[in-house]
Amino acid sequence: MESEKIWFNGKLVPWNDAKIHVLSHVVHYGSSVFEGVRCYNTRKGPAVFRLQDHINRLFDSAKIYRMDIPYTREELCAASLETIRVNKLKECYIRPVVFRGYGSRGVNPLDCPVDSVIAVWEWGQYLGPEALEKGVSVCTASWNRVAPNTLPFLAKAGGKYLNSQLVKMEAKLNGYDEGIVLGTDGMVSEGSGENIFAIKNEVIYTPSSHFSILPGITRHTVITLAEELGMRVERRAIPREFLYIADEVFFTGTAAEITPVRAIDLIPIGSGKCGPVTRRLQDAFFKVVNAEVEDRRGWLTVV
Ligand code: PPE
């Protein structure tokens, strides 16, 4: 999982030398914003999926936290590609992270430098080796997502993942692969690191963007592909029990891709296997990311 070099403030440094001071602001206060992007070994060579969209979201996250990234979007896109190239990777996960570094002490971040890093590594199936094929068993977390106007949910920020960590630990320690989080209103929000979809009577449902979700780029991709296949997609409030009686449920995310959910709180979903609509969407998704169909939307950047 380690690669050779990490891009650190404009320089490529050996993996083990990409270090920061223990009194960096981010260590104490979670002040980072980050992205997760995937590069696929396509028929046209290694290509990054929706790189510009991810870098745009990184800048949005930084803006919310008043962080000035000292690079342009184009520079960070180019740096991502360069980091893949120097590490000679064909298929990998890309992790750009921007954080408040070593400067002053105390909560006030404004006097700390803003550091930028891009790391890449090979990363297989996020929720286990057979997750995409067989699906995962998940629980509803006892923790809720953060309430509106507490921690911004539109920012993909490090500190927000303390909430995700509570959800993930609870799930894993109880023998589940992942946890589903409800918002403080009791409605379904998302997984600890994935968006969620449910299918009932051929209609696809997903929580709309005001249910404390990160508006995922994979979520957007899946909605686009589903509509293109003539399926109806509804973004709305989803009560927890709707998932139990759905025909199919799946997660989406850069890391998780399209992962079927086979059981929730030990209740089998549909047939308890990957359902036909999920399989169809997986097929459409992997054709797009692997450049097996024409890239009409310019979603792939060849490395
Ligand atoms: N919700 C959350 C909370 C989330 O972390 C992710 C991505 C998504 C939704 C889906 O977003 P998108 O990747 O744009 O489709 N989670 C990233 C981090 C995973 C990790 O363990 O770190 C990811 O999938 O890269």
Residues whose N, C-alpha, C, O or C-beta is under 5 A from the ligand:
A	BS01	PPE	G36 E190 G191 S192 G193 E194 N195 L214 P215 G216 I217 T218 R219 T252 G253 T254 A255 A256
